[in-house]
Structure formats: structure tokens, C-alpha cells
Amino acid sequence: MTTTLKGTTAQQDTNIIPFVPTGSFYFSHGIQAFQKRRFSAAVKWLKKAVEASPEEPLYPCQLSVVYTEVGSYHAANQVLTEVLAEHGKEYVDCYYLMANNYAHLGLLNDAKKYVDTYLEQPGDGEFEEAAKQLRDMLDSLEEEDEDDDWAFEDEDELIIYQETAFYHLEHEEWDQALSVLDEMMELFPEFKIAKHRYAYALFMNGNRDEAIQFEKETLEKEPANIHCDVNLAAFYLKQGMKEEAAFHIERLRNVFPMHEQQKLAVAETLARAGYYKEAVERFKSLRDKQVTRRRVYYKWYSISVYHTGNPSKALQLWEQGCKQFPKMGKEGGPWEQE
């Protein structure tokens, strides 16, 4: 009896086909984990896919995308560099992905180099339109630098005007803000940001069509003007025109300004659009005390933090904002949003 059983078992063993996972098997699991936003698991599966099929460039490219999603930009670019070394001519999209990562890191010269390399490739790449938008945004940063280097003869007077305008804007005193900004534009015509703040106050004061028209006309003349995208995104979102706002929001997601006021404007816009995780990262990068004491900083940073799972910090930020701007207390809290 025992002998018969052993014989049967041995015969069955010879019919077993061993399962050897392939790179494709690991890759599919990695994609599933990524789609469920289980990023640690996605990294684990995709690394296994790369190990199982080292000759397949698609797997490390997807691994780099996961790294980018979690903010590991250096790790993403290291993977992409290796792909380019092995499959450069076949995977030119890596140049755009690297440019995007360098932009996230604030390494703008490197970002320009790689986005230009991507755009120089023959044919229409998958990311051609996004790459052109990124290049425009990088160019706009250079123009902003030139504007900021402009020396005003009466710089102290300009600062007073700026702070006065900010005060009225943050306290939603639109008539007073328009009056100050109108004088400011007359006295300092080269200070272009005043025109965009004027358009914002104009919109909030009820002259919506005029404000939108100004920004649209300005954007036609200056396609890389970040202030136009900030205002138009805000205007359309406030009117519930999400499709119209999406174009400007996507442009802003690809730009990483060096100047604090611009950083704040982009962070606020991303928060308004519901890109809370990205907004939190932008708010965290702010260092200037003049910026981190603004009403929009407290309000939208608080809302973004709340919606990314940190209600205690959100409430702390909201309470700090309410102390400086009592009107915030009437807006409910970070769990309520426009």
C-alpha cells in the first residue's frame, strides 16, 4: 500500500510544470499597484521586472515614473540615464521625463538642456506639447529675473504701494485695492505685476469680462507669462469653468518659479484646483516670511494639508491665519473650500 502511494506521488511530480515569473508578470503587478497608488509595492514589483528582463527598457521607464510621483526625482533621473545609455535612440521620451524632474528640483539649466534635446529629436514625440509648455515656462522665469533686476529710483515708495495693495487685497477691500493699484501702475509702469493684481481685484469686484479679456490679450502677446495663467485659472475656477481652467493649471504644474511671490501664486492655484499633494510640496518650499504671513498662504496651505490627511496641522495653520485675518473665521475651516 505504501509502495503504491509513493509511486503515485512520484508519477504526479513528474507532471508538475514549475511556474517561473517573467518580467511581464512582475510589470503587470507593478502597474496595478501604481494605479492603486500603492507606490512602495509598485517600486518593489517594477524592480523585480527590471531584474527579470534587463533588456526591456519599458520597465525601468515606468519605475522612473513611480519615483517621480513620490518626489524621488534624483532616483528617477538615475534610472532614465541608464535607459538612455542603453537605448538612447529608441527612448527619446526619457529626455522630457528628465527635464521635468530637473524642473521639480529647481535645476532650471539642466531642465532646459534636456527639454531642448527632446524637442530637437525628429518626429512627433508623445510629450511634444507638454515639452513645449515646459520650455515656455522656463523661458518665462528668465524674463521674470530680468524684471526683478530692474532698479526703481523710488524703491521704498514702491514697497509701500505693494504692501498697501496687498493689505486691501487680503482683506477683500476691492475698491481700495483698485485705487492703490491704479496709482501704482501710473507711477511705476514697468512694474508689470501690478497690472495682474489690478485684473484680479477687477474680477473680484464684479468686472469679470474686463479682467478675463485683459489676461487673455496679455497671454496672446506674452505666451509664457505665468501671471496670466495664475489669474485665468482662478477666474475660470471661480466660475465653475473647469475645462477652461485645466489648460492654465497644466501649464502651472510644469513650472517651478524661483521667486517667492510666484511660488505662492502657483501653490494657491494648484490648491484651488484640487491638486492638494502638489500644492503642499509647493507651500513647503516657501521660505520668505513676507510670503508665509499672507492670508492665502494660511488658507490654502491649511486646506491642502487637510485634504492630504493631516487635520491637526491644517487646524493649526487655520487658527494662525484667523488670528491675523479675522474674516477667515467666518469661512468655516479647512474642510470647507470654494
C-alpha positions in Angstrom: 0.0 0.0 0.0 2.8 2.4 0.9 4.7 1.5 -2.2 1.7 2.2 -4.3 1.2 5.6 -2.8 4.8 6.6 -3.3 4.7 5.5 -6.8 1.6 7.6 -7.5 3.1 10.7 -5.9 6.3 10.3 -7.9 4.3 10.0 -11.1 2.3 13.2 -10.3 5.5 15.1 -9.5 6.8 14.4 -13.0 3.7 16.1 -14.4 4.1 19.4 -12.5 5.2 22.4 -14.6 7.2 24.8 -12.4 6.0 28.5 -12.5 8.8 30.9 -13.3 7.7 34.5 -13.1 8.6 36.6 -16.1 9.3 40.3 -16.3 5.9 40.8 -17.8 4.3 39.2 -14.8 6.1 41.5 -12.3 5.4 44.5 -14.6 1.7 43.9 -14.6 1.6 43.7 -10.8 3.7 46.9 -10.6 1.2 48.8 -12.9 -1.7 47.6 -10.8 -0.1 48.8 -7.6 0.8 52.1 -9.2 -2.8 52.6 -10.4 -4.0 52.0 -6.8 -1.3 54.5 -5.6 0.5 51.8 -3.6 3.8 53.2 -4.6 6.1 51.2 -2.4 4.6 48.0 -3.8 4.9 49.4 -7.3 8.6 50.1 -6.8 9.1 46.5 -5.5 7.3 44.8 -8.4 8.9 47.0 -11.1 12.4 46.4 -9.7 11.7 42.7 -10.0 10.5 43.2 -13.6 13.8 45.0 -14.4 15.8 42.2 -12.8 13.9 39.5 -14.7 14.1 41.3 -18.1 17.1 43.7 -18.0 16.9 44.1 -21.8 13.4 45.6 -21.7 13.6 49.5 -21.4 9.9 50.0 -20.7 10.2 48.5 -17.2 12.8 51.0 -15.9 11.0 53.9 -17.6 7.8 53.0 -15.6 9.9 52.7 -12.5 11.2 56.3 -13.0 7.6 57.5 -13.3 6.8 56.0 -9.9 9.9 57.7 -8.4 8.8 61.0 -9.9 5.3 60.5 -8.4 6.7 60.1 -4.9 9.2 63.0 -5.3 12.3 60.9 -5.7 13.5 63.0 -8.7 17.2 62.1 -8.4 16.4 58.4 -8.3 14.1 58.8 -11.4 16.8 60.5 -13.4 19.4 57.9 -12.5 17.2 55.2 -13.9 16.4 57.3 -17.0 20.1 58.0 -17.6 20.8 54.2 -17.6 18.0 53.7 -20.1 19.4 56.4 -22.4 22.8 54.9 -22.2 21.4 51.5 -23.5 18.5 52.6 -25.7 19.0 56.3 -26.4 17.7 56.4 -29.9 14.7 54.3 -29.1 13.6 56.0 -25.9 14.0 59.7 -26.6 11.0 60.4 -24.3 13.4 59.9 -21.4 14.8 63.4 -22.2 11.5 65.0 -21.5 11.0 63.0 -18.3 14.4 64.0 -17.1 13.7 67.7 -18.0 10.5 67.5 -15.9 12.4 66.0 -13.0 15.1 68.7 -13.1 12.4 71.4 -13.2 10.9 69.8 -10.0 14.3 70.0 -8.4 14.7 73.7 -9.4 17.7 72.9 -11.6 16.5 75.0 -14.4 19.6 75.0 -16.7 19.6 71.2 -16.7 15.8 71.2 -17.3 16.3 73.5 -20.4 19.1 71.3 -21.7 17.1 68.1 -21.6 13.8 69.6 -22.9 15.7 71.2 -25.8 17.3 67.8 -26.6 13.9 66.2 -26.6 12.4 68.9 -28.9 15.3 68.5 -31.3 14.5 64.9 -31.9 12.9 64.1 -35.3 9.2 63.2 -35.4 6.4 64.0 -33.0 7.1 62.7 -29.6 4.5 61.6 -27.1 5.3 64.6 -24.8 5.9 67.2 -27.5 3.1 69.6 -26.4 4.0 69.2 -22.7 7.7 69.8 -23.6 6.9 73.0 -25.4 4.8 74.2 -22.5 7.7 73.4 -20.1 10.1 75.2 -22.3 7.9 78.3 -22.4 7.6 78.3 -18.6 11.4 78.0 -18.3 11.8 81.0 -20.6 9.3 83.0 -18.6 11.5 82.5 -15.5 14.3 84.2 -17.3 12.1 87.1 -18.2 10.9 87.4 -14.6 14.5 87.6 -13.5 15.1 90.5 -15.8 12.1 92.3 -14.5 13.1 91.7 -10.9 16.6 93.1 -11.5 15.1 96.3 -12.7 16.1 99.1 -10.3 13.5 101.5 -9.3 14.6 105.1 -8.3 12.0 105.2 -5.6 12.1 101.6 -4.4 10.9 102.4 -0.9 7.8 104.1 -2.3 7.1 101.1 -4.5 7.3 98.8 -1.4 4.8 100.9 0.4 2.4 100.7 -2.5 2.9 97.0 -2.8 2.2 96.4 0.9 -0.8 98.7 0.9 -2.2 96.9 -2.2 -1.6 93.5 -0.5 -3.4 94.7 2.6 -6.6 95.7 0.7 -6.4 92.5 -1.5 -6.1 90.2 1.5 -8.9 91.9 3.4 -11.1 91.8 0.2 -11.4 95.6 0.0 -11.6 95.6 -3.7 -12.4 99.3 -4.3 -9.5 100.4 -2.2 -7.2 97.9 -3.8 -8.1 99.1 -7.3 -7.5 102.7 -6.3 -4.0 101.9 -4.9 -3.1 99.7 -7.9 -4.3 102.3 -10.4 -1.9 104.9 -8.8 0.9 102.2 -8.7 0.5 101.5 -12.4 0.8 105.2 -13.3 3.8 105.8 -11.1 5.6 102.5 -11.9 4.5 101.5 -15.4 7.4 99.0 -15.7 6.2 97.0 -12.7 4.0 94.6 -14.7 2.8 92.5 -11.8 0.6 95.4 -10.6 -1.5 95.1 -13.8 -2.3 91.4 -13.0 -3.2 92.3 -9.4 -5.4 95.0 -10.8 -7.1 92.5 -13.1 -7.7 90.2 -10.1 -9.3 92.9 -8.0 -11.3 94.0 -11.0 -12.7 90.4 -11.4 -13.5 90.1 -7.7 -15.2 93.5 -7.8 -17.6 92.3 -10.4 -16.0 93.3 -13.7 -15.3 89.8 -14.8 -15.4 90.1 -18.5 -12.9 93.0 -18.5 -10.5 91.2 -16.2 -10.6 88.0 -18.3 -10.2 89.9 -21.6 -7.1 91.7 -20.2 -5.4 88.5 -19.2 -6.3 86.7 -22.5 -4.9 89.6 -24.6 -1.8 89.7 -22.4 -1.2 86.0 -22.8 -1.5 86.2 -26.6 1.3 88.8 -26.6 3.3 87.0 -23.9 2.6 83.3 -24.1 5.0 82.4 -21.2 3.5 84.9 -18.8 2.9 83.0 -15.6 0.7 85.7 -14.0 -1.8 85.3 -16.8 -2.1 81.6 -16.2 -2.5 82.1 -12.5 -5.3 84.7 -12.9 -7.1 82.9 -15.7 -7.1 79.6 -13.8 -8.5 81.4 -10.7 -11.1 83.2 -12.8 -12.4 80.1 -14.5 -12.4 78.0 -11.4 -14.4 80.6 -9.5 -17.0 80.5 -12.4 -17.1 76.7 -12.3 -15.5 76.5 -15.8 -13.2 73.6 -15.1 -12.4 72.7 -18.7 -11.2 76.3 -19.5 -9.2 76.3 -16.3 -7.5 73.0 -17.0 -5.3 74.3 -19.7 -3.7 77.0 -17.5 -3.5 74.7 -14.5 -1.5 72.1 -16.5 0.9 74.8 -17.6 1.4 75.9 -14.0 2.1 72.3 -12.9 5.1 72.3 -15.1 6.7 75.5 -13.8 8.8 75.9 -10.6 9.4 79.6 -10.0 12.5 80.8 -8.1 10.8 83.8 -6.6 8.6 83.5 -3.5 5.6 85.5 -4.7 5.4 83.4 -7.8 5.8 80.2 -5.8 2.9 81.2 -3.6 0.7 82.1 -6.5 1.3 78.7 -8.2 0.8 76.8 -4.8 -2.5 78.7 -4.3 -3.7 77.9 -7.8 -2.9 74.2 -7.5 -4.8 74.1 -4.2 -7.8 75.8 -5.7 -7.8 73.2 -8.5 -7.7 70.3 -6.0 -4.0 69.2 -6.6 -3.5 69.2 -2.9 -0.5 66.9 -2.8 1.4 69.0 -5.3 0.2 72.2 -3.5 1.6 71.0 -0.2 5.0 70.5 -1.7 4.9 74.0 -3.2 3.9 75.5 0.1 6.6 73.7 2.0 9.2 75.2 -0.3 8.3 78.8 0.7 10.9 80.5 3.0 10.2 84.2 2.8 8.4 85.4 5.9 6.6 88.1 4.0 5.0 85.4 1.9 4.3 82.9 4.7 2.3 85.6 6.5 -0.2 86.1 3.7 -3.8 85.2 4.0 -3.8 82.9 1.0 -0.8 81.1 2.5 -2.6 80.2 5.7 -5.9 79.4 4.0 -4.8 77.3 1.0 -1.9 75.6 2.8 -4.4 74.6 5.5 -6.9 73.3 3.0 -4.2 71.3 1.1 -2.8 69.8 4.3 -6.3 68.8 5.5 -7.1 67.0 2.2 -3.7 65.1 2.3 -4.5 63.6 5.7 -3.1 65.9 8.3 -6.1 67.6 10.0 -4.2 68.6 13.1 -1.6 70.7 11.2 -4.4 72.0 9.0 -6.3 73.3 12.0 -3.1 74.8 13.4 -2.5 76.7 10.2 -6.1 77.8 10.0 -6.0 79.2 13.6 -2.8 81.1 12.9 -4.5 82.6 9.8 -7.6 83.6 11.8 -5.5 85.5 14.3 -4.1 87.7 11.6 -7.2 87.8 9.3 -10.4 87.5 11.4 -12.5 87.2 8.3 -11.1 83.7 7.8 -13.0 82.6 10.9 -16.3 83.2 9.0 -15.2 80.8 6.3 -15.7 77.6 8.4 -12.4 75.8 8.3 -10.0 73.9 6.0 -12.6 71.2 5.5 -14.7 73.8 3.6 -13.4 75.1 0.3 -14.5 77.4 -2.5 
